[in-house]
């Protein structure tokens, strides 16, 4: 299996990746859904206040599984982000713990 550290991609592929992750996260039920939502909100607040995209607890419990979709080693994603909303970019930053 490939484990890239640099991942260039088109905005359309980035959007499809976002939709797939959202679909998986929203399929959680009950307490699990509440926990996933709380973790996402915590990381989004940290990103907006201090620019931090890592959190040891939430990364180990939830976001490392998402990172594994792309091999788990991606450090940089490069795209033409002018056609993608900032909310999507923020969400992907917290999911992959990287800068896009």
C-alpha positions in Angstrom: 0.0 0.0 0.0 1.2 3.5 -0.8 1.8 5.9 2.0 2.5 9.3 0.4 3.6 12.3 2.5 2.8 14.9 -0.3 -0.6 14.7 -1.9 -1.5 17.1 -4.8 -5.1 16.9 -5.8 -7.8 18.7 -7.7 -10.5 20.6 -5.9 -13.2 18.2 -7.1 -11.4 15.3 -5.6 -10.9 17.2 -2.4 -14.7 17.9 -2.3 -15.5 14.2 -2.9 -13.1 13.3 -0.1 -14.9 15.8 2.2 -18.4 14.3 1.3 -17.2 10.7 2.0 -15.8 11.7 5.4 -18.9 13.6 6.3 -21.1 10.6 5.3 -19.0 8.2 7.5 -19.1 10.6 10.5 -22.8 11.2 10.2 -23.5 7.5 10.1 -22.6 7.2 13.8 -25.5 6.7 16.1 -26.3 7.9 19.7 -23.4 8.6 22.0 -20.8 7.9 19.3 -22.4 10.6 17.1 -22.3 13.0 20.0 -18.6 12.2 20.8 -17.6 12.6 17.1 -19.4 15.9 16.9 -17.8 17.2 20.1 -14.3 16.2 18.9 -14.8 17.9 15.6 -16.1 21.1 17.3 -13.2 21.0 19.8 -10.6 20.8 17.0 -12.3 23.4 14.9 -12.3 25.8 17.9 -8.6 25.2 18.5 -7.8 25.7 14.8 -9.7 29.1 14.7 -8.2 30.3 18.0 -4.6 29.2 17.8 -4.0 27.4 14.6 -3.5 24.0 16.2 -4.8 21.0 14.2 -3.6 18.2 16.5 -5.1 16.9 19.7 -3.6 13.7 21.1 -6.9 12.3 22.4 -9.2 13.0 19.5 -6.6 12.1 17.0 -6.0 8.7 18.5 -9.7 7.9 18.9 -11.2 9.3 15.7 -9.0 11.2 13.3 -6.2 8.6 12.8 -8.8 6.3 11.2 -9.6 9.1 8.8 -5.9 9.7 8.1 -5.5 6.0 7.3 -7.8 6.6 4.2 -4.8 8.2 2.5 -2.1 6.0 4.0 -1.7 7.8 7.3 1.5 9.6 6.4 0.3 12.7 4.4 1.9 15.8 5.7 1.0 18.3 2.9 -1.9 18.5 0.6 -1.7 20.9 -2.3 -4.7 22.1 -4.3 -6.1 25.2 -6.0 -8.3 26.1 -3.1 -10.0 29.2 -4.7 -13.0 27.1 -5.7 -13.4 25.4 -2.3 -15.2 26.9 0.7 -13.1 27.8 3.7 -15.3 25.5 5.9 -14.4 22.5 3.9 -10.7 23.3 4.1 -10.9 23.8 7.9 -12.7 20.5 8.3 -10.1 18.6 6.2 -7.3 20.3 8.1 -8.7 18.9 11.4 -9.4 15.5 9.9 -5.9 15.0 8.5 -4.0 17.2 11.0 -2.2 19.0 8.2 -2.1 22.3 6.3 -3.9 22.4 3.0 
